[in-house]
């Protein structure tokens, strides 16, 4: 019985994170659409021609709210979570975390130690 409940929770967490991941992926590599962005500002730089990342578009609190809503929709009201949004290079290797919840790095470090990495 306990194993069945554990599997149900695992699938619900996967569904919730997939839901948020798909939502955030829609914004990956998009360009800013703000009205205050001039085509040729006084301090012109090629940086404005680069697409913005998910971590640049969304703050920690916005991502946290998306995850909380998805967890609620999947019956995970009281499940605690931490998260990180990683920046990947062109080969798909992680460069760094653009955004992370307050305790994410601490928890990631503990897990890394437990796994022997």
C-alpha positions as CSV (number, residue, x, y, z in Angstrom):
1,X,0.0,0.0,0.0
2,X,2.8,2.4,0.9
3,X,4.7,1.6,-2.3
4,X,1.5,2.3,-4.3
5,X,1.1,5.7,-2.7
6,X,4.8,6.5,-3.2
7,X,4.4,5.7,-6.9
8,X,1.3,7.9,-7.1
9,X,3.2,10.8,-5.5
10,X,6.2,10.3,-7.8
11,X,3.9,10.4,-10.9
12,X,2.1,13.5,-9.7
13,X,5.4,15.3,-9.1
14,X,6.5,14.3,-12.6
15,X,3.3,15.5,-14.1
16,X,3.5,18.8,-12.2
17,X,7.1,19.5,-13.1
18,X,6.4,18.5,-16.7
19,X,3.5,21.0,-16.9
20,X,5.7,23.8,-15.6
21,X,8.6,22.8,-17.8
22,X,6.5,22.9,-20.9
23,X,5.1,26.3,-19.9
24,X,8.6,27.7,-19.3
25,X,10.0,26.1,-22.5
26,X,7.5,28.2,-24.6
27,X,9.6,31.2,-23.5
28,X,13.0,29.7,-24.1
29,X,15.0,31.8,-26.5
30,X,12.3,34.4,-27.1
31,X,13.0,38.0,-27.5
32,X,11.8,40.8,-25.2
33,X,8.5,42.3,-26.3
34,X,8.5,45.2,-23.9
35,X,7.3,48.6,-25.2
36,X,10.3,50.4,-23.6
37,X,12.8,48.6,-25.8
38,X,14.0,50.9,-28.6
39,X,15.3,49.4,-31.8
40,X,18.4,51.7,-31.6
41,X,18.9,52.8,-28.0
42,X,21.6,55.3,-27.1
43,X,23.7,52.6,-25.4
44,X,23.3,50.1,-28.3
45,X,25.0,46.8,-27.8
46,X,24.7,43.4,-29.5
47,X,23.3,42.1,-26.2
48,X,19.8,43.3,-27.1
49,X,19.9,41.1,-30.2
50,X,20.3,38.0,-28.1
51,X,17.2,36.1,-27.1
52,X,16.4,36.2,-23.4
53,X,16.5,33.1,-21.3
54,X,13.8,31.7,-19.1
55,X,15.9,32.8,-16.1
56,X,15.9,36.3,-17.4
57,X,12.2,36.4,-18.2
58,X,10.9,34.9,-14.9
59,X,12.0,35.6,-11.3
60,X,12.2,33.0,-8.6
61,X,8.8,34.0,-7.1
62,X,7.1,33.7,-10.5
63,X,8.6,30.2,-11.1
64,X,7.7,29.2,-7.5
65,X,4.1,30.3,-8.1
66,X,3.9,28.3,-11.3
67,X,5.2,25.2,-9.5
68,X,2.8,25.7,-6.5
69,X,-0.2,25.9,-8.9
70,X,0.9,22.8,-10.8
71,X,1.5,20.9,-7.5
72,X,-2.0,21.9,-6.3
73,X,-3.5,20.8,-9.6
74,X,-1.8,17.4,-9.2
75,X,-3.0,16.8,-5.6
76,X,0.3,17.8,-4.0
77,X,-0.9,20.5,-1.6
78,X,1.5,19.9,1.2
79,X,4.6,18.7,-0.7
80,X,7.7,20.8,0.0
81,X,10.0,21.4,-3.0
82,X,13.0,23.3,-4.1
83,X,13.9,24.1,-7.7
84,X,16.6,25.4,-9.9
85,X,16.6,26.7,-13.5
86,X,19.8,25.8,-15.3
87,X,21.5,27.4,-18.2
88,X,22.7,24.9,-20.8
89,X,25.4,25.4,-23.4
90,X,24.9,24.5,-27.1
91,X,26.0,20.9,-26.4
92,X,23.4,20.5,-23.6
93,X,25.8,20.7,-20.7
94,X,24.9,22.8,-17.6
95,X,26.7,26.0,-17.3
96,X,25.1,27.4,-14.1
97,X,21.8,28.0,-12.4
98,X,20.1,31.2,-13.5
99,X,17.4,31.0,-10.8
100,X,17.0,28.8,-7.7
101,X,14.8,28.7,-4.7
102,X,16.2,29.7,-1.4
103,X,17.4,26.2,-0.3
104,X,18.0,24.6,-3.6
105,X,21.8,24.7,-3.7
106,X,22.0,23.4,-0.1
107,X,19.7,20.5,-0.9
108,X,21.5,19.8,-4.2
109,X,24.8,19.7,-2.3
110,X,23.5,17.2,0.3
111,X,22.1,15.0,-2.4
112,X,25.4,15.1,-4.3
113,X,27.3,14.0,-1.2
114,X,24.8,11.2,-0.5
115,X,25.2,10.0,-4.1
116,X,29.0,10.1,-3.9
117,X,29.5,12.9,-6.5
